[in-house]
């Protein structure tokens, strides 16, 4: 996990007059459902039903895509959910991140999600679930329990209703993502390898001393 300089936005997002719906974005495989796109579709349905003007964009593909498309159609919100399929990494994904207002990753299980770090590097406000490595990236107030549709819908409505909060999230996320710059991680790796070497050398000295004492 290391991001090149071109992956980062120049600065936090500025407030803007809304002339279009809020755009929610998620990026992840649809080959399995551990990223919980089904939960996100259902939460989007609740937001729309409650009068929020939102559109959900899903980037990714896989065997569950048709099932998820049918789910969106069954909820009669197909016009509010757009499936882009698999996009090439880099500029194509960053273009979608730059167009979005909120990145949402309500995973059921997770490592340290690169897609979220890339979203944060574009100064995009993010919501995630309290699983895996997501709590390493987001504060508690920007997370929800996994598999909780109602909690996710409430959190999306709460954040989208507060322009000031979106701006604060943008600034914080960009600062956090900078910890994953390629040059910064290189320095941390060097320090880690140095620590391993020193630990191994100290262990060998102790082992040799024990053997000689015997």
N, C-alpha and C positions, 0 to 999 in steps of 0.2 A: 504494500500500500504506500505508494509515493506519487504525488501529483506534480506534473511539470508546471512551470510558471504560467503557461498559456491556459491552464485549467482554471485560473483564479480570476474573479471579477476585479475590476479596478478599485471598487469600494462598495460600501453598503448600498442597498437600494434606497431610493428616495421616494417619498410619498407621491402618489399620482392620482389625478382625477379618474374616477371609474366611468368609462364609457362602454364597457363590455362586461360579460360575466367574469366572476372569479374563476381562475383555472387551477384545478387540482391536478397534480402529476404524480404518478408512481412509475418506477422503473424496476423491472425484475422479470425473471422467467415465469412463463405460464405453463411450463412442463410439470410443475408441482404446485401445490397451493400453500406452501409454507410461508409465502410472502403475503398471504391473506387478501388477494384481490377481491374475493367474494365478499369479505367483510367490508372492504372499502366501497364496493358498488352499493351494498345495502345502506351504508352510512350516507353515501351521496344521495340516495333515494330519500332518506329522511330529511336531509338538508333542503332538497328541492321541494319536498312536500310541505316543509315549514316556511317556504317562501324565499329561500336563499337562491340567488341567481348564480349557480355554479355549473361548471363543466369539468368532467373527469377525463383525463387523458392517460391511457395505459401504454407504456413502451415495453415491449417484450412479446414473446410468442411461445407456443408450446401446445401440448395436446389438450389443455383445458380451455383454450381460447374460445372454441365454439360454445362450450357449456357456459362460459362467462358472458358471451354475447347473448345467448338465449336468456340468461338470468337478467341482464339489463333490459332486454325486450319484454320479458315477463313482468318486470316492475314498471313497464310503460315509461321508462326513462331512457330509452335507447338514444334519443336525441341529445341527452345530457352526458352520454358516455361514448368516448371515441377510442378505438383500438388502432394504434399505429403499427403494431407488429415490431419485429426486430429492426433496430437501427444500427448502423455502423458506429463503433465507439468514437469518441472525440467530438468533432464539431457538430455532427448531426444531433447527438444527445444534448450537448451544451446549448444548442439553439432552442430545444424544447424546455430546458431548465430556465433559460432566460425569459421565455414567454410565460412561464407559470407564476402563480402567486403563492402557492403552498405545495410543498412536497410531502407526501404522506406514505409511510411505510409501516403498516400495522402487522408486522410479521408475527407468525406463531412461534418461529424459532429463527435464530440469526447468529452469524458470527459478528465481525465488525463490518458493517455493510458499506462497501465501496460506493454504491450508488448514492447513499446518503451523504458521504463525505464529499462526493463530487457536487451534489446539490448545494451543500454548505459552502463549497468553494466558489459557487456562483452567487453567494450571498442570499440564497433562497431560504425563507423560513421553512422549518420542518416539524412534522409530527411523527412520532414513532411509538412502538409498543415497548413495554418494559421487559425486554428479553435480550439475551446474548450481549453483544457489545454496544447496543444502542444507548444504554445508560452512560457509557463512556463518552458519548457524543452530545447528548441532550440533557438539559435540566429536567427535574421531575415534573415541572409544570407543563412541559411540552410532550409528555408521554401519557399513554393510556394502557390499561391492562390488555393483554392479547385476547382476541376473540370476543371483544365487548363492543358490539355494533353501536349501542346507545351511547356509551362513553366516547367512542370515536366521533360520532355525529355531534355530540355536545361540544367536544374539544374543537372540532372544525368550525362550528358556528361561533364559539367563544372567540377564537383567534381572528377569524375573518371579520368579526364585528369591531375589532379594536385596531385601527390603523397604526396607532402609536406602538402597540405591541409588535405588529409585523415589522416595523422599522427596527425595534430593539432586537428582535430575533435575527433579522438580517445581519446586523452588526456583529452580534455574538457568534453566529454561525461562521461568518467569514474569518473571524479571529481564531476560532477553534480549528477550522480547516487548515489554517496556515501551519498548524503543528504537523501536518502531513505533507509539507513541501519536500521535494526530493532532497534538497540540500540539507534540510533540517533533520530528516530521517537518517541521512548518511552520517551526520555527526553523532546521532544517538546510537547508530549501529557500531561506530568506532568505539564509543564509550562502553557499550555492552561487551564487545569482543575483548577490549582491554580488561574489563572486570573478570571475564571468564579466564583469560590467560593468567591474571594475577591470582585468582582463586585456585586454578589448577597447579600453578607453581608452588603456592603455599601448601597445598595438599601433598604434593610430592615431597616437599621438604620435611613435613611432619612424618610421612610414611618412611622416608629414608632414615630419619632420626630414630623412629621406633624400631626399625630393622637393625640398625647398628647397636642400639641399646640392648636388643635381645642377644 
